[in-house]
């Protein structure tokens, strides 16, 4: 909820945010043309590495937002921005604003 509030405050009413709680739902959404994504690594149904690979392949900027460590990420995905929990909403907003501006 802190993430939603912080991003909405920064980007205003035009921001569309979608929260999904499972790998399957994330896979469905990854096929769409989003401005950016924030991925937790461990969610219902497993890890989001396949989702991350799909986003990377489609050129969608994303960051991992996780309590895991960057070393838990497969090597092909280690160049992706990693915001470790507990994170600051400032870091989240900065990433989202930058990603949206770049698209």
Beta strands, then each sheet from edge to edge (+ up, - down):
strand 1: 36-39
strand 2: 42-43
strand 3: 46-47
strand 4: 61-66
strand 5: 81-84
sheet 1: 1+ 4+ 5+
sheet 2: 2+ 3-
end
